[in-house]
Amino acid sequence: MAQQVLSITQLNEYIRGRLDADPLLNQVAVRGEISNYKCYPSGHHYFTLKDESSALKCVMFKGNAVRLRFRPENGMKVIAMGKVSVFPRDGAYQLYCAALAMDGVGDLYAAFEQLKKKLAAQGLFDPAHKMPLPKYPGTIGIITSSAGAAVHDMLRILRKRYPLTQVKLLPVRVQGEEAPGEIAAAIRYANHYHLADLLIVGRGGGSIEDLWAFNDEQVAYAIYQSDIPVISAVGHEPDVTISDYVADLRAATPSNGAELAVPDQDALLQSLDSMSAAMATALTRHLKSARQHLDILSKSPALLSPAGYIQQREKSLDLLKSKLISAQNNSITKKNQRYIAAVSKLDAMSPLKVLTRGYSMAQTGTGEILRSVSQVEPGEHICISLCDGKLSASVLEKKEEPVNESVQ
């Protein structure tokens, strides 16, 4: 019997058929660690799963990859579900992955942690970016489902606590594929048209899948970019979403969000009553002080006896006048004494005093003081001043003598 000879294509197709007919290989789950992970522009994902001693090539086509809740990364421990078959062109078998889940951790939790880490690195959770809430908001925008119980709870609480505020409802879907886009669009719409002083974004409780719209990246960016302060009020108290981290304030529940958004009118009324009482007390105290001051003024001498008051003021004026005159006389006396002392000093230093002691003062004909014989010549006229008059004289002779330097 002649042996059948097959082409490579025939052999690969035969092997693929045998693998495809095996029920175990058509629906298999494989645990391993991701390596050589690549995502191509086509949307297809290629990677290798490995354990301690073996490796398995895997591919996840775009149609299945779009359903991933998290982004696969090298080193992740995962469970891949799909079928094993042969790629005839290469003659290699591989796992055609239909679904991928974190090993030991839910894929939603993994996606949550990945996005949380990414947004934190970008600064979306930075406390410095969070805005303070308005103390008395005039208008509050509520972004939630119009059919849920949460919106009715929030409206009831807002009406009870602070009926002065106006509430605008921006209805959106809060779960499903369309929900993130609608929530983000509502936040941007409220900002564009300045619809409110404060926004409450949230919904009632549910599973992590039900709350997943508030873990969406586009919702996080819309909250971060909002110029209107945002309160995130999602689920029950233990539930924490990405929106809670980005928002300016996190509320434990939608009802708690309404409580945090506005003051309590009962507390405000009590505060107003307290301030009114304090103002009344202060006014009473001020009036009492004014009456006491008026009583003191009414008993003053000026009002009881105007003439006596004038006389008293006249006496005070006379006393002040006497003090001023005395001070002035003392000042004049001291200045006169200083003047007399100065005059005595000047008189003692006067050249005329020297003349009374037998000295004279000679001057040239032009009036210059004669200090040297060199200033005149024989025959010139000079003037001699004495204590009781002046003499006119002529120079008969001049004789120069050496000057005593010690005298000079």
C-alpha positions as CSV (number, residue, x, y, z in Angstrom):
1,M,0.0,0.0,0.0
2,A,1.4,3.3,-1.1
3,Q,2.0,5.9,1.6
4,Q,-0.2,9.0,1.3
5,V,1.9,12.2,0.8
6,L,0.4,15.4,2.2
7,S,1.2,19.0,1.5
8,I,2.2,21.2,4.5
9,T,-1.1,23.0,4.2
10,Q,-3.0,19.7,4.2
11,L,-1.2,18.5,7.3
12,N,-1.7,21.8,9.2
13,E,-5.4,21.8,8.3
14,Y,-5.7,18.2,9.4
15,I,-4.1,18.9,12.8
16,R,-6.3,22.0,13.2
17,G,-9.4,19.9,12.5
18,R,-8.4,17.3,15.1
19,L,-7.7,20.1,17.7
20,D,-11.0,21.8,16.9
21,A,-12.9,18.6,17.4
22,D,-11.5,18.1,20.9
23,P,-14.1,19.5,23.4
24,L,-11.5,20.2,26.0
25,L,-9.4,22.3,23.7
26,N,-12.5,24.2,22.4
27,Q,-13.3,25.6,25.8
28,V,-10.2,25.7,28.0
29,A,-9.0,28.0,30.8
30,V,-5.3,28.4,31.3
31,R,-3.4,30.0,34.2
32,G,-0.1,31.7,33.6
33,E,2.0,34.9,33.6
34,I,1.9,37.4,30.8
35,S,5.1,38.1,28.9
36,N,5.9,39.7,25.5
37,Y,2.6,41.6,25.6
38,K,1.9,43.7,22.5
39,C,-1.2,45.6,21.4
40,Y,-1.2,46.5,17.7
41,P,-3.0,49.4,16.0
42,S,-5.4,46.9,14.6
43,G,-6.7,46.3,18.1
44,H,-5.5,42.7,18.3
45,H,-3.5,41.7,21.4
46,Y,-0.6,39.2,21.2
47,F,1.2,37.8,24.2
48,T,2.7,34.7,25.8
49,L,1.5,32.8,28.8
50,K,4.2,31.0,30.8
51,D,4.7,29.0,34.0
52,E,7.8,27.6,35.6
53,S,8.7,25.3,32.6
54,S,6.5,26.0,29.6
55,A,5.1,28.8,27.4
56,L,2.0,29.2,25.3
57,K,1.5,31.7,22.5
58,C,-1.9,33.6,22.7
59,V,-3.9,36.0,20.7
60,M,-7.0,38.1,21.6
61,F,-8.7,39.7,18.6
62,K,-10.2,43.2,18.8
63,G,-13.8,42.0,19.2
64,N,-12.9,40.3,22.4
65,A,-10.3,42.8,23.6
66,V,-12.8,45.7,23.7
67,R,-14.6,43.9,26.5
68,L,-11.5,44.0,28.8
69,R,-12.0,45.9,32.0
70,F,-8.2,46.3,32.6
71,R,-5.1,46.6,30.5
72,P,-2.9,43.5,30.4
73,E,0.7,44.1,31.4
74,N,3.8,41.9,31.5
75,G,4.2,40.0,34.7
76,M,0.4,39.8,35.5
77,K,-0.9,36.6,36.7
78,V,-4.1,35.8,34.7
79,I,-6.5,33.2,33.7
80,A,-7.1,33.1,29.9
81,M,-10.2,31.4,28.5
82,G,-10.6,30.4,24.9
83,K,-9.8,27.6,22.5
84,V,-6.6,26.0,21.3
85,S,-6.1,25.7,17.5
86,V,-3.5,25.8,14.8
87,F,-2.6,28.8,12.7
88,P,-2.1,27.0,9.4
89,R,0.3,29.5,7.9
90,D,2.9,29.0,10.6
91,G,2.1,25.5,11.7
92,A,2.0,26.5,15.3
93,Y,-0.7,26.0,17.8
94,Q,-1.8,28.9,20.0
95,L,-4.6,29.9,22.4
96,Y,-7.3,32.0,20.8
97,C,-8.3,34.0,23.9
98,A,-11.9,35.0,24.3
99,A,-11.7,36.4,27.8
100,L,-9.0,37.4,30.3
101,A,-9.3,37.7,34.1
102,M,-6.8,38.5,36.9
103,D,-5.8,35.4,38.7
104,G,-7.1,35.8,42.3
105,V,-8.4,39.4,41.6
106,G,-11.4,40.5,39.8
107,D,-10.8,42.2,36.5
108,L,-12.9,45.2,37.6
109,Y,-10.8,45.6,40.7
110,A,-7.6,45.4,38.6
111,A,-9.0,48.0,36.2
112,F,-9.9,50.3,39.1
113,E,-6.4,50.1,40.6
114,Q,-4.8,50.7,37.2
115,L,-6.9,53.8,36.5
116,K,-6.5,55.0,40.1
117,K,-2.7,54.8,39.8
118,K,-2.7,56.5,36.4
119,L,-4.9,59.5,37.5
120,A,-3.0,59.9,40.8
121,A,0.3,60.2,38.8
122,Q,-1.3,62.9,36.7
123,G,-2.4,64.9,39.8
124,L,-6.1,64.5,39.5
125,F,-6.4,63.6,43.2
126,D,-4.2,66.5,44.4
127,P,-5.9,68.2,47.4
128,A,-4.4,71.6,46.2
129,H,-6.7,71.4,43.1
130,K,-9.9,70.8,45.2
131,M,-12.2,73.9,45.5
132,P,-14.1,74.9,48.6
133,L,-17.9,74.5,48.4
134,P,-20.1,77.6,48.4
135,K,-21.5,78.2,51.9
136,Y,-25.0,79.2,50.7
137,P,-25.4,77.9,47.1
138,G,-28.1,79.7,45.2
139,T,-28.4,76.9,42.6
140,I,-27.5,73.2,42.8
141,G,-27.2,70.9,39.8
142,I,-27.9,67.2,40.3
143,I,-26.5,64.8,37.7
144,T,-28.1,61.4,38.2
145,S,-30.9,59.2,36.9
146,S,-34.3,60.8,37.1
147,A,-35.9,57.4,37.7
148,G,-33.8,56.3,40.7
149,A,-34.7,56.7,44.4
150,A,-31.5,58.7,45.0
151,V,-32.7,61.8,43.2
152,H,-36.0,61.9,45.3
153,D,-34.0,61.5,48.5
154,M,-31.7,64.4,47.6
155,L,-34.6,66.6,46.6
156,R,-36.4,65.9,49.8
157,I,-33.3,66.6,52.0
158,L,-32.5,69.8,50.0
159,R,-36.1,71.2,50.4
160,K,-36.0,70.4,54.1
161,R,-32.6,71.7,55.0
162,Y,-32.4,74.8,52.8
163,P,-35.5,75.6,50.7
164,L,-33.9,78.9,49.5
165,T,-31.7,77.0,47.0
166,Q,-32.9,76.3,43.5
167,V,-32.3,72.7,42.2
168,K,-31.7,71.8,38.5
169,L,-31.8,68.1,37.5
170,L,-29.6,67.0,34.6
171,P,-30.9,63.4,34.0
172,V,-28.4,60.9,32.8
173,R,-28.0,57.1,32.6
174,V,-25.9,55.9,35.6
175,Q,-25.0,52.4,34.4
176,G,-24.4,50.8,31.1
177,E,-22.0,51.6,28.2
178,E,-23.6,55.0,27.5
179,A,-23.6,56.2,31.1
180,P,-20.0,57.5,31.3
181,G,-20.3,59.6,28.2
182,E,-23.7,61.1,29.4
183,I,-22.3,61.9,32.9
184,A,-19.2,63.6,31.5
185,A,-21.3,65.5,29.0
186,A,-23.7,66.7,31.7
187,I,-20.8,68.0,33.8
188,R,-19.4,69.9,30.8
189,Y,-22.8,71.2,29.9
190,A,-23.4,72.6,33.4
191,N,-20.0,74.4,33.3
192,H,-20.5,75.8,29.8
193,Y,-23.8,77.4,30.6
194,H,-22.9,78.2,34.3
195,L,-26.1,76.4,35.4
196,A,-25.2,76.0,39.1
197,D,-23.0,77.1,42.0
198,L,-22.5,73.4,43.0
199,L,-22.9,70.0,41.3
200,I,-23.9,66.7,42.9
201,V,-22.9,63.7,40.8
202,G,-23.9,60.3,41.8
203,R,-26.4,57.4,42.1
204,G,-27.8,55.0,44.6
205,G,-26.1,51.8,45.7
206,G,-25.4,48.7,43.7
207,S,-22.7,46.2,42.7
208,I,-19.3,47.2,41.4
209,E,-20.6,46.6,37.9
210,D,-23.6,48.9,38.6
211,L,-21.3,51.7,39.9
212,W,-18.7,51.2,37.2
213,A,-19.7,54.4,35.2
214,F,-18.2,56.5,38.0
215,N,-14.9,54.6,37.6
216,D,-14.6,55.8,34.0
217,E,-11.7,57.9,32.9
218,Q,-13.7,60.4,30.9
219,V,-16.0,61.1,34.0
220,A,-12.8,61.6,36.1
221,Y,-11.5,64.2,33.6
222,A,-14.8,66.0,33.4
223,I,-15.0,66.4,37.2
224,Y,-11.3,67.5,37.4
225,Q,-11.8,70.1,34.7
226,S,-15.1,71.5,36.2
227,D,-15.0,75.1,37.3
228,I,-18.0,74.4,39.5
229,P,-17.3,72.5,42.7
230,V,-18.4,68.9,42.5
231,I,-19.7,66.6,45.3
232,S,-19.4,62.9,44.4
233,A,-22.2,60.9,46.0
234,V,-22.1,57.3,44.7
235,G,-23.5,54.2,46.3
236,H,-23.4,53.3,50.0
237,E,-20.8,54.4,52.5
238,P,-18.3,51.5,51.9
239,D,-18.4,52.1,48.1
240,V,-15.4,54.2,46.8
241,T,-15.1,55.2,43.1
242,I,-12.6,57.1,41.0
243,S,-15.1,60.0,41.1
244,D,-14.8,60.2,44.9
245,Y,-11.1,60.7,44.6
246,V,-11.3,63.4,41.9
247,A,-14.3,65.4,43.3
248,D,-13.9,68.4,45.5
249,L,-15.8,66.5,48.2
250,R,-16.8,62.9,48.7
251,A,-20.2,62.0,50.2
252,A,-20.9,58.6,51.7
253,T,-24.3,58.4,50.0
254,P,-26.5,60.6,47.8
255,S,-28.5,61.7,50.9
256,N,-25.3,62.6,52.6
257,G,-24.3,64.6,49.5
258,A,-27.4,66.7,49.8
259,E,-26.7,67.2,53.5
260,L,-23.1,68.4,52.7
261,A,-24.3,70.7,49.9
262,V,-26.4,73.1,52.0
263,P,-26.7,74.4,55.5
264,D,-29.5,73.3,57.8
265,Q,-32.1,76.0,58.0
266,D,-32.9,75.0,61.6
267,A,-29.3,75.5,62.6
268,L,-29.3,78.8,60.7
269,L,-32.4,80.0,62.5
270,Q,-30.9,79.1,65.8
271,S,-27.7,81.0,64.8
272,L,-29.8,84.0,63.8
273,D,-31.7,83.9,67.1
274,S,-28.4,83.8,69.0
275,M,-27.0,86.7,67.0
276,S,-30.2,88.7,67.5
277,A,-30.1,88.1,71.2
278,A,-26.4,89.1,71.3
279,M,-27.2,92.3,69.4
280,A,-30.1,93.1,71.7
281,T,-27.8,92.6,74.7
282,A,-25.1,94.8,73.2
283,L,-27.7,97.5,72.4
284,T,-29.1,97.4,75.9
285,R,-25.6,97.6,77.4
286,H,-24.8,100.6,75.1
287,L,-28.1,102.4,76.0
288,K,-27.4,101.8,79.7
289,S,-23.9,103.3,79.4
290,A,-25.3,106.3,77.5
291,R,-27.9,106.9,80.2
292,Q,-25.2,106.8,82.9
293,H,-23.1,109.3,80.9
294,L,-26.2,111.5,80.5
295,D,-26.8,111.4,84.2
296,I,-23.2,112.4,84.9
297,L,-23.5,115.3,82.5
298,S,-26.9,116.5,83.9
299,K,-25.2,116.8,87.4
300,S,-22.2,118.7,86.1
301,P,-21.7,122.3,87.5
302,A,-22.0,123.8,84.0
303,L,-25.6,122.6,83.8
304,L,-26.6,123.1,87.4
305,S,-25.1,126.6,87.7
306,P,-23.9,128.2,84.5
307,A,-22.7,131.4,86.3
308,G,-20.8,129.4,88.9
309,Y,-19.2,127.3,86.1
310,I,-18.1,130.5,84.3
311,Q,-16.7,131.9,87.6
312,Q,-14.8,128.7,88.1
313,R,-13.4,128.8,84.6
314,E,-12.4,132.5,85.1
315,K,-10.5,131.5,88.3
316,S,-8.7,128.8,86.3
317,L,-8.0,131.3,83.6
318,D,-6.6,133.8,86.1
319,L,-4.4,131.1,87.6
320,L,-3.1,130.1,84.2
321,K,-2.5,133.8,83.3
322,S,-0.5,134.3,86.5
323,K,1.6,131.2,85.7
324,L,2.2,132.5,82.2
325,I,3.3,136.0,83.5
326,S,5.6,134.5,86.1
327,A,7.1,132.2,83.5
328,Q,7.6,135.1,81.2
329,N,9.2,137.3,83.9
330,N,11.6,134.5,84.9
331,S,12.6,134.0,81.3
332,I,13.2,137.8,80.8
333,T,15.2,138.0,84.0
334,K,17.4,135.1,82.9
335,K,18.0,136.6,79.5
336,N,18.8,140.0,81.0
337,Q,21.4,138.4,83.2
338,R,22.9,136.6,80.2
339,Y,22.9,140.0,78.3
340,I,24.7,141.9,81.1
341,A,27.3,139.1,81.4
342,A,27.9,139.2,77.6
343,V,28.2,143.0,77.6
344,S,30.7,142.9,80.5
345,K,32.8,140.5,78.5
346,L,32.7,142.6,75.4
347,D,33.5,145.8,77.3
348,A,36.5,144.2,78.9
349,M,37.8,143.2,75.5
350,S,37.1,146.6,73.9
351,P,40.2,148.5,72.5
352,L,38.9,151.7,74.0
353,K,39.4,150.2,77.5
354,V,43.0,149.8,76.6
355,L,43.3,153.5,75.8
356,T,42.1,154.5,79.3
357,R,45.2,152.7,80.7
358,G,47.6,155.1,79.0
359,Y,47.9,153.4,75.6
360,S,47.2,155.1,72.3
361,M,46.3,153.9,68.7
362,A,48.1,155.4,65.7
363,Q,46.6,155.5,62.2
364,T,47.9,156.5,58.8
365,G,46.5,159.4,57.0
366,T,44.2,156.9,55.1
367,G,42.8,155.5,58.4
368,E,44.8,152.3,58.5
369,I,46.0,151.0,61.8
370,L,49.7,151.7,62.2
371,R,51.4,148.5,63.1
372,S,54.9,149.0,61.5
373,V,57.3,151.8,60.7
374,S,57.4,150.6,57.2
375,Q,53.9,151.9,56.7
376,V,54.9,155.6,56.9
377,E,57.8,157.8,55.8
378,P,59.2,161.0,57.4
379,G,57.0,164.0,56.7
380,E,53.8,162.0,56.5
381,H,50.9,162.9,58.7
382,I,49.5,160.4,61.2
383,C,46.5,160.4,63.6
384,I,46.9,159.3,67.2
385,S,43.8,158.3,69.3
386,L,43.8,158.8,73.0
387,C,41.1,158.0,75.6
388,D,39.9,161.6,75.5
389,G,40.5,162.6,71.9
390,K,42.8,162.5,68.9
391,L,46.1,164.2,67.9
392,S,47.4,165.0,64.4
393,A,51.1,164.6,64.1
394,S,53.9,164.6,61.5
395,V,56.6,161.9,61.3
396,L,60.0,163.6,61.8
397,E,62.1,160.5,61.7
398,K,61.7,156.7,61.6
399,K,64.0,154.2,63.0
400,E,63.6,150.5,62.4
401,E,64.6,148.1,65.2
402,P,64.7,144.3,65.3
403,V,61.4,142.7,66.3
404,N,61.4,140.6,69.4
405,E,60.0,137.3,68.1
406,S,58.8,136.2,71.5
407,V,56.8,139.4,71.8
408,Q,55.5,139.0,68.3
